[in-house]
């Protein structure tokens, strides 16, 4: 994921999923630039969250180690998820 100026949107029904997946994107050099809520299912109590992440031009790969800290075992899973999202 070396593309300059890359933007990805993340749509989540559950806030916990947004926190988990958004955190992974941030650990891989993306930053949250916009966020909104959308009522895609007005007949239910669910609210969809939509987040736009943009590639942080100042991010350096060595920062990833610092961000992961003691949880470096998560690195492989995190990288797989980000690669899968990028291929969509």
PyMOL Python script that loads the backbone (N, CA, C, O; Angstrom):
from pymol import cmd

cmd.read_pdbstr("""\
ATOM      1  N   UNK A   1       0.841  -1.184   0.000  1.00  0.00           N
ATOM      2  CA  UNK A   1       0.000   0.000   0.000  1.00  0.00           C
ATOM      3  C   UNK A   1       0.882   1.241   0.000  1.00  0.00           C
ATOM      4  O   UNK A   1       1.014   1.919   1.019  1.00  0.00           O
ATOM      5  N   UNK A   2       1.468   1.527  -1.121  1.00  0.00           N
ATOM      6  CA  UNK A   2       2.358   2.666  -1.237  1.00  0.00           C
ATOM      7  C   UNK A   2       1.751   3.812  -2.047  1.00  0.00           C
ATOM      8  O   UNK A   2       2.431   4.801  -2.320  1.00  0.00           O
ATOM      9  N   UNK A   3       0.500   3.690  -2.426  1.00  0.00           N
ATOM     10  CA  UNK A   3      -0.124   4.699  -3.279  1.00  0.00           C
ATOM     11  C   UNK A   3      -0.193   6.048  -2.569  1.00  0.00           C
ATOM     12  O   UNK A   3      -0.623   6.136  -1.419  1.00  0.00           O
ATOM     13  N   UNK A   4       0.227   7.074  -3.256  1.00  0.00           N
ATOM     14  CA  UNK A   4       0.149   8.426  -2.719  1.00  0.00           C
ATOM     15  C   UNK A   4      -1.268   8.951  -2.877  1.00  0.00           C
ATOM     16  O   UNK A   4      -1.912   8.710  -3.898  1.00  0.00           O
ATOM     17  N   UNK A   5      -1.753   9.663  -1.879  1.00  0.00           N
ATOM     18  CA  UNK A   5      -3.065  10.286  -1.961  1.00  0.00           C
ATOM     19  C   UNK A   5      -4.213   9.297  -1.962  1.00  0.00           C
ATOM     20  O   UNK A   5      -5.327   9.656  -2.343  1.00  0.00           O
ATOM     21  N   UNK A   6      -3.980   8.092  -1.558  1.00  0.00           N
ATOM     22  CA  UNK A   6      -5.010   7.051  -1.554  1.00  0.00           C
ATOM     23  C   UNK A   6      -6.073   7.375  -0.526  1.00  0.00           C
ATOM     24  O   UNK A   6      -5.765   7.817   0.582  1.00  0.00           O
ATOM     25  N   UNK A   7      -7.350   7.151  -0.902  1.00  0.00           N
ATOM     26  CA  UNK A   7      -8.462   7.349   0.019  1.00  0.00           C
ATOM     27  C   UNK A   7      -9.272   6.067   0.078  1.00  0.00           C
ATOM     28  O   UNK A   7      -9.495   5.419  -0.944  1.00  0.00           O
ATOM     29  N   UNK A   8      -9.709   5.705   1.267  1.00  0.00           N
ATOM     30  CA  UNK A   8     -10.560   4.541   1.453  1.00  0.00           C
ATOM     31  C   UNK A   8     -11.690   4.917   2.393  1.00  0.00           C
ATOM     32  O   UNK A   8     -11.489   5.638   3.370  1.00  0.00           O
ATOM     33  N   UNK A   9     -12.877   4.423   2.087  1.00  0.00           N
ATOM     34  CA  UNK A   9     -13.997   4.649   2.993  1.00  0.00           C
ATOM     35  C   UNK A   9     -14.281   3.357   3.743  1.00  0.00           C
ATOM     36  O   UNK A   9     -14.043   2.258   3.242  1.00  0.00           O
ATOM     37  N   UNK A  10     -14.790   3.515   4.939  1.00  0.00           N
ATOM     38  CA  UNK A  10     -15.096   2.382   5.804  1.00  0.00           C
ATOM     39  C   UNK A  10     -16.533   2.567   6.270  1.00  0.00           C
ATOM     40  O   UNK A  10     -16.860   3.579   6.890  1.00  0.00           O
ATOM     41  N   UNK A  11     -17.387   1.603   5.976  1.00  0.00           N
ATOM     42  CA  UNK A  11     -18.799   1.656   6.348  1.00  0.00           C
ATOM     43  C   UNK A  11     -19.039   0.577   7.394  1.00  0.00           C
ATOM     44  O   UNK A  11     -18.742  -0.594   7.162  1.00  0.00           O
ATOM     45  N   UNK A  12     -19.573   0.968   8.541  1.00  0.00           N
ATOM     46  CA  UNK A  12     -19.788   0.000   9.621  1.00  0.00           C
ATOM     47  C   UNK A  12     -21.149   0.213  10.261  1.00  0.00           C
ATOM     48  O   UNK A  12     -21.601   1.342  10.450  1.00  0.00           O
ATOM     49  N   UNK A  13     -21.780  -0.887  10.585  1.00  0.00           N
ATOM     50  CA  UNK A  13     -23.051  -0.820  11.291  1.00  0.00           C
ATOM     51  C   UNK A  13     -22.832  -0.745  12.800  1.00  0.00           C
ATOM     52  O   UNK A  13     -23.631  -0.146  13.520  1.00  0.00           O
ATOM     53  N   UNK A  14     -21.761  -1.348  13.269  1.00  0.00           N
ATOM     54  CA  UNK A  14     -21.489  -1.348  14.701  1.00  0.00           C
ATOM     55  C   UNK A  14     -20.281  -0.477  15.023  1.00  0.00           C
ATOM     56  O   UNK A  14     -19.248  -0.591  14.363  1.00  0.00           O
ATOM     57  N   UNK A  15     -20.395   0.390  16.027  1.00  0.00           N
ATOM     58  CA  UNK A  15     -19.278   1.266  16.398  1.00  0.00           C
ATOM     59  C   UNK A  15     -18.003   0.509  16.743  1.00  0.00           C
ATOM     60  O   UNK A  15     -16.903   0.985  16.460  1.00  0.00           O
ATOM     61  N   UNK A  16     -18.141  -0.669  17.356  1.00  0.00           N
ATOM     62  CA  UNK A  16     -16.962  -1.466  17.706  1.00  0.00           C
ATOM     63  C   UNK A  16     -16.178  -1.898  16.475  1.00  0.00           C
ATOM     64  O   UNK A  16     -14.949  -1.951  16.501  1.00  0.00           O
ATOM     65  N   UNK A  17     -16.893  -2.207  15.396  1.00  0.00           N
ATOM     66  CA  UNK A  17     -16.230  -2.601  14.149  1.00  0.00           C
ATOM     67  C   UNK A  17     -15.473  -1.419  13.551  1.00  0.00           C
ATOM     68  O   UNK A  17     -14.370  -1.581  13.027  1.00  0.00           O
ATOM     69  N   UNK A  18     -16.065  -0.237  13.630  1.00  0.00           N
ATOM     70  CA  UNK A  18     -15.386   0.957  13.132  1.00  0.00           C
ATOM     71  C   UNK A  18     -14.124   1.230  13.942  1.00  0.00           C
ATOM     72  O   UNK A  18     -13.083   1.561  13.375  1.00  0.00           O
ATOM     73  N   UNK A  19     -14.206   1.095  15.240  1.00  0.00           N
ATOM     74  CA  UNK A  19     -13.038   1.319  16.096  1.00  0.00           C
ATOM     75  C   UNK A  19     -11.931   0.324  15.777  1.00  0.00           C
ATOM     76  O   UNK A  19     -10.764   0.700  15.665  1.00  0.00           O
ATOM     77  N   UNK A  20     -12.295  -0.940  15.633  1.00  0.00           N
ATOM     78  CA  UNK A  20     -11.311  -1.982  15.343  1.00  0.00           C
ATOM     79  C   UNK A  20     -10.665  -1.770  13.973  1.00  0.00           C
ATOM     80  O   UNK A  20      -9.440  -1.717  13.863  1.00  0.00           O
ATOM     81  N   UNK A  21     -11.487  -1.651  12.935  1.00  0.00           N
ATOM     82  CA  UNK A  21     -10.967  -1.549  11.580  1.00  0.00           C
ATOM     83  C   UNK A  21     -10.306  -0.197  11.311  1.00  0.00           C
ATOM     84  O   UNK A  21      -9.302  -0.124  10.602  1.00  0.00           O
ATOM     85  N   UNK A  22     -10.873   0.877  11.879  1.00  0.00           N
ATOM     86  CA  UNK A  22     -10.259   2.196  11.737  1.00  0.00           C
ATOM     87  C   UNK A  22      -8.900   2.251  12.417  1.00  0.00           C
ATOM     88  O   UNK A  22      -7.974   2.890  11.918  1.00  0.00           O
ATOM     89  N   UNK A  23      -8.784   1.580  13.558  1.00  0.00           N
ATOM     90  CA  UNK A  23      -7.494   1.515  14.248  1.00  0.00           C
ATOM     91  C   UNK A  23      -6.446   0.804  13.412  1.00  0.00           C
ATOM     92  O   UNK A  23      -5.282   1.205  13.384  1.00  0.00           O
ATOM     93  N   UNK A  24      -6.866  -0.254  12.730  1.00  0.00           N
ATOM     94  CA  UNK A  24      -5.928  -0.965  11.868  1.00  0.00           C
ATOM     95  C   UNK A  24      -5.467  -0.078  10.714  1.00  0.00           C
ATOM     96  O   UNK A  24      -4.285  -0.065  10.371  1.00  0.00           O
ATOM     97  N   UNK A  25      -6.387   0.651  10.125  1.00  0.00           N
ATOM     98  CA  UNK A  25      -5.996   1.558   9.044  1.00  0.00           C
ATOM     99  C   UNK A  25      -5.015   2.614   9.544  1.00  0.00           C
ATOM    100  O   UNK A  25      -4.044   2.932   8.858  1.00  0.00           O
ATOM    101  N   UNK A  26      -5.261   3.154  10.729  1.00  0.00           N
ATOM    102  CA  UNK A  26      -4.359   4.171  11.283  1.00  0.00           C
ATOM    103  C   UNK A  26      -2.975   3.596  11.550  1.00  0.00           C
ATOM    104  O   UNK A  26      -1.968   4.270  11.331  1.00  0.00           O
ATOM    105  N   UNK A  27      -2.920   2.364  12.019  1.00  0.00           N
ATOM    106  CA  UNK A  27      -1.620   1.740  12.271  1.00  0.00           C
ATOM    107  C   UNK A  27      -0.847   1.470  10.991  1.00  0.00           C
ATOM    108  O   UNK A  27       0.356   1.210  11.029  1.00  0.00           O
ATOM    109  N   UNK A  28      -1.530   1.530   9.868  1.00  0.00           N
ATOM    110  CA  UNK A  28      -0.879   1.291   8.582  1.00  0.00           C
ATOM    111  C   UNK A  28      -0.760   2.554   7.737  1.00  0.00           C
ATOM    112  O   UNK A  28      -0.628   2.482   6.516  1.00  0.00           O
ATOM    113  N   UNK A  29      -0.806   3.704   8.393  1.00  0.00           N
ATOM    114  CA  UNK A  29      -0.496   4.947   7.702  1.00  0.00           C
ATOM    115  C   UNK A  29      -1.665   5.732   7.150  1.00  0.00           C
ATOM    116  O   UNK A  29      -1.466   6.617   6.318  1.00  0.00           O
ATOM    117  N   UNK A  30      -2.863   5.440   7.579  1.00  0.00           N
ATOM    118  CA  UNK A  30      -4.032   6.214   7.159  1.00  0.00           C
ATOM    119  C   UNK A  30      -4.499   7.071   8.325  1.00  0.00           C
ATOM    120  O   UNK A  30      -4.283   6.727   9.487  1.00  0.00           O
ATOM    121  N   UNK A  31      -5.136   8.182   8.006  1.00  0.00           N
ATOM    122  CA  UNK A  31      -5.709   9.007   9.068  1.00  0.00           C
ATOM    123  C   UNK A  31      -7.152   9.333   8.722  1.00  0.00           C
ATOM    124  O   UNK A  31      -7.513   9.460   7.552  1.00  0.00           O
ATOM    125  N   UNK A  32      -7.963   9.466   9.747  1.00  0.00           N
ATOM    126  CA  UNK A  32      -9.375   9.775   9.585  1.00  0.00           C
ATOM    127  C   UNK A  32      -9.511  11.216   9.119  1.00  0.00           C
ATOM    128  O   UNK A  32      -9.007  12.131   9.770  1.00  0.00           O
ATOM    129  N   UNK A  33     -10.192  11.423   7.994  1.00  0.00           N
ATOM    130  CA  UNK A  33     -10.356  12.791   7.506  1.00  0.00           C
ATOM    131  C   UNK A  33     -11.805  13.263   7.557  1.00  0.00           C
ATOM    132  O   UNK A  33     -12.054  14.461   7.691  1.00  0.00           O
ATOM    133  N   UNK A  34     -12.770  12.338   7.452  1.00  0.00           N
ATOM    134  CA  UNK A  34     -14.185  12.720   7.534  1.00  0.00           C
ATOM    135  C   UNK A  34     -14.962  11.585   8.172  1.00  0.00           C
ATOM    136  O   UNK A  34     -14.582  10.418   8.080  1.00  0.00           O
ATOM    137  N   UNK A  35     -16.055  11.949   8.820  1.00  0.00           N
ATOM    138  CA  UNK A  35     -16.900  10.964   9.470  1.00  0.00           C
ATOM    139  C   UNK A  35     -18.341  11.449   9.413  1.00  0.00           C
ATOM    140  O   UNK A  35     -18.610  12.638   9.588  1.00  0.00           O
ATOM    141  N   UNK A  36     -19.260  10.532   9.170  1.00  0.00           N
ATOM    142  CA  UNK A  36     -20.676  10.907   9.191  1.00  0.00           C
ATOM    143  C   UNK A  36     -21.522   9.702   9.582  1.00  0.00           C
ATOM    144  O   UNK A  36     -21.086   8.556   9.472  1.00  0.00           O
ATOM    145  N   UNK A  37     -22.723   9.976  10.034  1.00  0.00           N
ATOM    146  CA  UNK A  37     -23.691   8.934  10.337  1.00  0.00           C
ATOM    147  C   UNK A  37     -24.773   8.973   9.274  1.00  0.00           C
ATOM    148  O   UNK A  37     -25.135  10.046   8.790  1.00  0.00           O
ATOM    149  N   UNK A  38     -25.289   7.810   8.909  1.00  0.00           N
ATOM    150  CA  UNK A  38     -26.338   7.726   7.895  1.00  0.00           C
ATOM    151  C   UNK A  38     -27.402   6.747   8.370  1.00  0.00           C
ATOM    152  O   UNK A  38     -27.087   5.661   8.857  1.00  0.00           O
ATOM    153  N   UNK A  39     -28.647   7.135   8.225  1.00  0.00           N
ATOM    154  CA  UNK A  39     -29.754   6.261   8.600  1.00  0.00           C
ATOM    155  C   UNK A  39     -30.193   5.490   7.355  1.00  0.00           C
ATOM    156  O   UNK A  39     -31.158   5.865   6.689  1.00  0.00           O
ATOM    157  N   UNK A  40     -29.480   4.420   7.052  1.00  0.00           N
ATOM    158  CA  UNK A  40     -29.746   3.627   5.853  1.00  0.00           C
ATOM    159  C   UNK A  40     -30.955   2.701   6.031  1.00  0.00           C
ATOM    160  O   UNK A  40     -31.535   2.231   5.053  1.00  0.00           O
ATOM    161  N   UNK A  41     -31.319   2.450   7.264  1.00  0.00           N
ATOM    162  CA  UNK A  41     -32.423   1.537   7.558  1.00  0.00           C
ATOM    163  C   UNK A  41     -33.392   2.234   8.520  1.00  0.00           C
ATOM    164  O   UNK A  41     -33.421   1.904   9.705  1.00  0.00           O
ATOM    165  N   UNK A  42     -34.185   3.196   8.025  1.00  0.00           N
ATOM    166  CA  UNK A  42     -35.026   4.006   8.917  1.00  0.00           C
ATOM    167  C   UNK A  42     -36.063   3.205   9.708  1.00  0.00           C
ATOM    168  O   UNK A  42     -36.556   3.677  10.733  1.00  0.00           O
ATOM    169  N   UNK A  43     -36.394   2.010   9.245  1.00  0.00           N
ATOM    170  CA  UNK A  43     -37.381   1.202   9.960  1.00  0.00           C
ATOM    171  C   UNK A  43     -36.767   0.463  11.152  1.00  0.00           C
ATOM    172  O   UNK A  43     -37.481  -0.209  11.897  1.00  0.00           O
ATOM    173  N   UNK A  44     -35.449   0.581  11.337  1.00  0.00           N
ATOM    174  CA  UNK A  44     -34.775  -0.077  12.470  1.00  0.00           C
ATOM    175  C   UNK A  44     -34.085   0.962  13.341  1.00  0.00           C
ATOM    176  O   UNK A  44     -34.095   2.153  13.029  1.00  0.00           O
ATOM    177  N   UNK A  45     -33.496   0.510  14.418  1.00  0.00           N
ATOM    178  CA  UNK A  45     -32.756   1.404  15.313  1.00  0.00           C
ATOM    179  C   UNK A  45     -31.292   1.538  14.910  1.00  0.00           C
ATOM    180  O   UNK A  45     -30.532   2.232  15.586  1.00  0.00           O
ATOM    181  N   UNK A  46     -30.881   0.884  13.816  1.00  0.00           N
ATOM    182  CA  UNK A  46     -29.481   0.891  13.397  1.00  0.00           C
ATOM    183  C   UNK A  46     -29.114   2.185  12.678  1.00  0.00           C
ATOM    184  O   UNK A  46     -29.887   2.710  11.878  1.00  0.00           O
ATOM    185  N   UNK A  47     -27.925   2.683  12.978  1.00  0.00           N
ATOM    186  CA  UNK A  47     -27.359   3.850  12.297  1.00  0.00           C
ATOM    187  C   UNK A  47     -26.032   3.407  11.684  1.00  0.00           C
ATOM    188  O   UNK A  47     -25.190   2.822  12.366  1.00  0.00           O
ATOM    189  N   UNK A  48     -25.857   3.683  10.422  1.00  0.00           N
ATOM    190  CA  UNK A  48     -24.625   3.317   9.716  1.00  0.00           C
ATOM    191  C   UNK A  48     -23.593   4.426   9.938  1.00  0.00           C
ATOM    192  O   UNK A  48     -23.927   5.609   9.869  1.00  0.00           O
ATOM    193  N   UNK A  49     -22.362   4.050  10.201  1.00  0.00           N
ATOM    194  CA  UNK A  49     -21.288   5.038  10.310  1.00  0.00           C
ATOM    195  C   UNK A  49     -20.401   4.915   9.076  1.00  0.00           C
ATOM    196  O   UNK A  49     -20.090   3.814   8.621  1.00  0.00           O
ATOM    197  N   UNK A  50     -20.006   6.056   8.551  1.00  0.00           N
ATOM    198  CA  UNK A  50     -19.178   6.098   7.353  1.00  0.00           C
ATOM    199  C   UNK A  50     -17.959   6.961   7.674  1.00  0.00           C
ATOM    200  O   UNK A  50     -18.090   8.105   8.109  1.00  0.00           O
ATOM    201  N   UNK A  51     -16.784   6.399   7.455  1.00  0.00           N
ATOM    202  CA  UNK A  51     -15.544   7.122   7.747  1.00  0.00           C
ATOM    203  C   UNK A  51     -14.670   7.139   6.494  1.00  0.00           C
ATOM    204  O   UNK A  51     -14.571   6.142   5.780  1.00  0.00           O
ATOM    205  N   UNK A  52     -14.051   8.265   6.242  1.00  0.00           N
ATOM    206  CA  UNK A  52     -13.122   8.387   5.120  1.00  0.00           C
ATOM    207  C   UNK A  52     -11.714   8.485   5.684  1.00  0.00           C
ATOM    208  O   UNK A  52     -11.416   9.373   6.484  1.00  0.00           O
ATOM    209  N   UNK A  53     -10.856   7.575   5.266  1.00  0.00           N
ATOM    210  CA  UNK A  53      -9.462   7.567   5.684  1.00  0.00           C
ATOM    211  C   UNK A  53      -8.593   7.915   4.492  1.00  0.00           C
ATOM    212  O   UNK A  53      -8.812   7.414   3.389  1.00  0.00           O
ATOM    213  N   UNK A  54      -7.611   8.772   4.710  1.00  0.00           N
ATOM    214  CA  UNK A  54      -6.673   9.152   3.657  1.00  0.00           C
ATOM    215  C   UNK A  54      -5.266   8.767   4.069  1.00  0.00           C
ATOM    216  O   UNK A  54      -4.920   8.776   5.250  1.00  0.00           O
ATOM    217  N   UNK A  55      -4.468   8.431   3.075  1.00  0.00           N
ATOM    218  CA  UNK A  55      -3.068   8.078   3.329  1.00  0.00           C
ATOM    219  C   UNK A  55      -2.373   9.274   3.957  1.00  0.00           C
ATOM    220  O   UNK A  55      -2.454  10.384   3.432  1.00  0.00           O
ATOM    221  N   UNK A  56      -1.694   9.059   5.070  1.00  0.00           N
ATOM    222  CA  UNK A  56      -0.948  10.116   5.743  1.00  0.00           C
ATOM    223  C   UNK A  56       0.422  10.228   5.078  1.00  0.00           C
ATOM    224  O   UNK A  56       1.235   9.312   5.198  1.00  0.00           O
ATOM    225  N   UNK A  57       0.696  11.330   4.379  1.00  0.00           N
ATOM    226  CA  UNK A  57       1.971  11.455   3.663  1.00  0.00           C
ATOM    227  C   UNK A  57       3.181  11.505   4.600  1.00  0.00           C
ATOM    228  O   UNK A  57       4.304  11.252   4.164  1.00  0.00           O
ATOM    229  N   UNK A  58       2.969  11.824   5.866  1.00  0.00           N
ATOM    230  CA  UNK A  58       4.070  11.906   6.828  1.00  0.00           C
ATOM    231  C   UNK A  58       4.323  10.589   7.565  1.00  0.00           C
ATOM    232  O   UNK A  58       5.252  10.498   8.368  1.00  0.00           O
ATOM    233  N   UNK A  59       3.503   9.570   7.298  1.00  0.00           N
ATOM    234  CA  UNK A  59       3.650   8.296   8.000  1.00  0.00           C
ATOM    235  C   UNK A  59       4.895   7.573   7.513  1.00  0.00           C
ATOM    236  O   UNK A  59       5.159   7.492   6.314  1.00  0.00           O
ATOM    237  N   UNK A  60       5.650   7.051   8.464  1.00  0.00           N
ATOM    238  CA  UNK A  60       6.849   6.279   8.145  1.00  0.00           C
ATOM    239  C   UNK A  60       6.629   4.855   8.644  1.00  0.00           C
ATOM    240  O   UNK A  60       6.124   4.665   9.750  1.00  0.00           O
ATOM    241  N   UNK A  61       7.000   3.852   7.848  1.00  0.00           N
ATOM    242  CA  UNK A  61       6.748   2.461   8.242  1.00  0.00           C
ATOM    243  C   UNK A  61       7.281   2.105   9.628  1.00  0.00           C
ATOM    244  O   UNK A  61       6.697   1.260  10.308  1.00  0.00           O
ATOM    245  N   UNK A  62       8.364   2.722  10.057  1.00  0.00           N
ATOM    246  CA  UNK A  62       8.899   2.405  11.388  1.00  0.00           C
ATOM    247  C   UNK A  62       7.964   2.870  12.510  1.00  0.00           C
ATOM    248  O   UNK A  62       8.082   2.411  13.646  1.00  0.00           O
ATOM    249  N   UNK A  63       7.038   3.778  12.193  1.00  0.00           N
ATOM    250  CA  UNK A  63       6.056   4.211  13.194  1.00  0.00           C
ATOM    251  C   UNK A  63       5.095   3.077  13.532  1.00  0.00           C
ATOM    252  O   UNK A  63       4.521   3.050  14.621  1.00  0.00           O
ATOM    253  N   UNK A  64       4.920   2.149  12.607  1.00  0.00           N
ATOM    254  CA  UNK A  64       4.002   1.048  12.826  1.00  0.00           C
ATOM    255  C   UNK A  64       4.417   0.239  14.057  1.00  0.00           C
ATOM    256  O   UNK A  64       3.567  -0.146  14.860  1.00  0.00           O
ATOM    257  N   UNK A  65       5.699  -0.017  14.205  1.00  0.00           N
ATOM    258  CA  UNK A  65       6.187  -0.770  15.370  1.00  0.00           C
ATOM    259  C   UNK A  65       5.827  -0.046  16.662  1.00  0.00           C
ATOM    260  O   UNK A  65       5.392  -0.664  17.633  1.00  0.00           O
ATOM    261  N   UNK A  66       6.012   1.261  16.660  1.00  0.00           N
ATOM    262  CA  UNK A  66       5.724   2.043  17.851  1.00  0.00           C
ATOM    263  C   UNK A  66       4.226   2.012  18.162  1.00  0.00           C
ATOM    264  O   UNK A  66       3.835   1.908  19.325  1.00  0.00           O
ATOM    265  N   UNK A  67       3.382   2.104  17.117  1.00  0.00           N
ATOM    266  CA  UNK A  67       1.940   2.101  17.316  1.00  0.00           C
ATOM    267  C   UNK A  67       1.433   0.743  17.789  1.00  0.00           C
ATOM    268  O   UNK A  67       0.497   0.669  18.585  1.00  0.00           O
ATOM    269  N   UNK A  68       2.046  -0.325  17.301  1.00  0.00           N
ATOM    270  CA  UNK A  68       1.620  -1.652  17.721  1.00  0.00           C
ATOM    271  C   UNK A  68       2.146  -2.009  19.105  1.00  0.00           C
ATOM    272  O   UNK A  68       1.510  -2.755  19.849  1.00  0.00           O
ATOM    273  N   UNK A  69       3.317  -1.467  19.443  1.00  0.00           N
ATOM    274  CA  UNK A  69       3.882  -1.685  20.773  1.00  0.00           C
ATOM    275  C   UNK A  69       3.975  -3.147  21.153  1.00  0.00           C
ATOM    276  O   UNK A  69       4.509  -3.961  20.399  1.00  0.00           O
ATOM    277  N   UNK A  70       3.459  -3.478  22.312  1.00  0.00           N
ATOM    278  CA  UNK A  70       3.528  -4.841  22.826  1.00  0.00           C
ATOM    279  C   UNK A  70       2.688  -5.811  22.004  1.00  0.00           C
ATOM    280  O   UNK A  70       2.849  -7.026  22.124  1.00  0.00           O
ATOM    281  N   UNK A  71       1.816  -5.298  21.191  1.00  0.00           N
ATOM    282  CA  UNK A  71       0.890  -6.139  20.452  1.00  0.00           C
ATOM    283  C   UNK A  71       1.408  -6.450  19.049  1.00  0.00           C
ATOM    284  O   UNK A  71       0.626  -6.503  18.099  1.00  0.00           O
ATOM    285  N   UNK A  72       2.697  -6.652  18.913  1.00  0.00           N
ATOM    286  CA  UNK A  72       3.280  -6.905  17.607  1.00  0.00           C
ATOM    287  C   UNK A  72       2.763  -8.200  16.984  1.00  0.00           C
ATOM    288  O   UNK A  72       2.850  -8.377  15.769  1.00  0.00           O
ATOM    289  N   UNK A  73       2.225  -9.109  17.804  1.00  0.00           N
ATOM    290  CA  UNK A  73       1.652 -10.336  17.247  1.00  0.00           C
ATOM    291  C   UNK A  73       0.422 -10.041  16.392  1.00  0.00           C
ATOM    292  O   UNK A  73      -0.002 -10.880  15.596  1.00  0.00           O
ATOM    293  N   UNK A  74      -0.149  -8.847  16.557  1.00  0.00           N
ATOM    294  CA  UNK A  74      -1.300  -8.453  15.750  1.00  0.00           C
ATOM    295  C   UNK A  74      -0.897  -7.967  14.359  1.00  0.00           C
ATOM    296  O   UNK A  74      -1.746  -7.808  13.481  1.00  0.00           O
ATOM    297  N   UNK A  75       0.390  -7.733  14.165  1.00  0.00           N
ATOM    298  CA  UNK A  75       0.872  -7.145  12.922  1.00  0.00           C
ATOM    299  C   UNK A  75       0.442  -7.956  11.699  1.00  0.00           C
ATOM    300  O   UNK A  75      -0.074  -7.395  10.733  1.00  0.00           O
ATOM    301  N   UNK A  76       0.650  -9.268  11.738  1.00  0.00           N
ATOM    302  CA  UNK A  76       0.325 -10.090  10.575  1.00  0.00           C
ATOM    303  C   UNK A  76      -1.159 -10.048  10.258  1.00  0.00           C
ATOM    304  O   UNK A  76      -1.543  -9.885   9.099  1.00  0.00           O
ATOM    305  N   UNK A  77      -2.005 -10.195  11.286  1.00  0.00           N
ATOM    306  CA  UNK A  77      -3.447 -10.132  11.057  1.00  0.00           C
ATOM    307  C   UNK A  77      -3.850  -8.771  10.525  1.00  0.00           C
ATOM    308  O   UNK A  77      -4.671  -8.663   9.614  1.00  0.00           O
ATOM    309  N   UNK A  78      -3.269  -7.744  11.097  1.00  0.00           N
ATOM    310  CA  UNK A  78      -3.578  -6.386  10.692  1.00  0.00           C
ATOM    311  C   UNK A  78      -3.175  -6.153   9.238  1.00  0.00           C
ATOM    312  O   UNK A  78      -3.934  -5.559   8.472  1.00  0.00           O
ATOM    313  N   UNK A  79      -1.998  -6.612   8.859  1.00  0.00           N
ATOM    314  CA  UNK A  79      -1.533  -6.426   7.481  1.00  0.00           C
ATOM    315  C   UNK A  79      -2.399  -7.195   6.499  1.00  0.00           C
ATOM    316  O   UNK A  79      -2.684  -6.692   5.412  1.00  0.00           O
ATOM    317  N   UNK A  80      -2.824  -8.396   6.852  1.00  0.00           N
ATOM    318  CA  UNK A  80      -3.705  -9.182   5.988  1.00  0.00           C
ATOM    319  C   UNK A  80      -5.017  -8.450   5.753  1.00  0.00           C
ATOM    320  O   UNK A  80      -5.510  -8.398   4.626  1.00  0.00           O
ATOM    321  N   UNK A  81      -5.590  -7.878   6.824  1.00  0.00           N
ATOM    322  CA  UNK A  81      -6.864  -7.182   6.707  1.00  0.00           C
ATOM    323  C   UNK A  81      -6.752  -5.939   5.840  1.00  0.00           C
ATOM    324  O   UNK A  81      -7.635  -5.662   5.028  1.00  0.00           O
ATOM    325  N   UNK A  82      -5.677  -5.195   6.008  1.00  0.00           N
ATOM    326  CA  UNK A  82      -5.489  -3.978   5.212  1.00  0.00           C
ATOM    327  C   UNK A  82      -5.260  -4.335   3.745  1.00  0.00           C
ATOM    328  O   UNK A  82      -5.799  -3.673   2.858  1.00  0.00           O
ATOM    329  N   UNK A  83      -4.466  -5.376   3.479  1.00  0.00           N
ATOM    330  CA  UNK A  83      -4.251  -5.799   2.102  1.00  0.00           C
ATOM    331  C   UNK A  83      -5.540  -6.264   1.451  1.00  0.00           C
ATOM    332  O   UNK A  83      -5.789  -5.977   0.280  1.00  0.00           O
ATOM    333  N   UNK A  84      -6.360  -6.982   2.207  1.00  0.00           N
ATOM    334  CA  UNK A  84      -7.641  -7.454   1.680  1.00  0.00           C
ATOM    335  C   UNK A  84      -8.545  -6.266   1.356  1.00  0.00           C
ATOM    336  O   UNK A  84      -9.229  -6.264   0.332  1.00  0.00           O
ATOM    337  N   UNK A  85      -8.550  -5.254   2.231  1.00  0.00           N
ATOM    338  CA  UNK A  85      -9.381  -4.070   1.986  1.00  0.00           C
ATOM    339  C   UNK A  85      -8.875  -3.300   0.770  1.00  0.00           C
ATOM    340  O   UNK A  85      -9.671  -2.759   0.003  1.00  0.00           O
ATOM    341  N   UNK A  86      -7.556  -3.250   0.589  1.00  0.00           N
ATOM    342  CA  UNK A  86      -6.990  -2.513  -0.535  1.00  0.00           C
ATOM    343  C   UNK A  86      -7.268  -3.192  -1.865  1.00  0.00           C
ATOM    344  O   UNK A  86      -7.319  -2.532  -2.903  1.00  0.00           O
ATOM    345  N   UNK A  87      -7.448  -4.499  -1.840  1.00  0.00           N
ATOM    346  CA  UNK A  87      -7.675  -5.222  -3.090  1.00  0.00           C
ATOM    347  C   UNK A  87      -9.113  -5.164  -3.558  1.00  0.00           C
ATOM    348  O   UNK A  87      -9.421  -5.598  -4.668  1.00  0.00           O
ATOM    349  N   UNK A  88      -9.994  -4.637  -2.733  1.00  0.00           N
ATOM    350  CA  UNK A  88     -11.422  -4.552  -3.118  1.00  0.00           C
ATOM    351  C   UNK A  88     -11.676  -3.438  -4.071  1.00  0.00           C
ATOM    352  O   UNK A  88     -12.815  -3.232  -4.491  1.00  0.00           O
TER     353      UNK A  88
END
""", "prot")
cmd.dss("prot")
cmd.show_as("cartoon", "prot")
cmd.util.cbc("prot")
cmd.orient("prot")
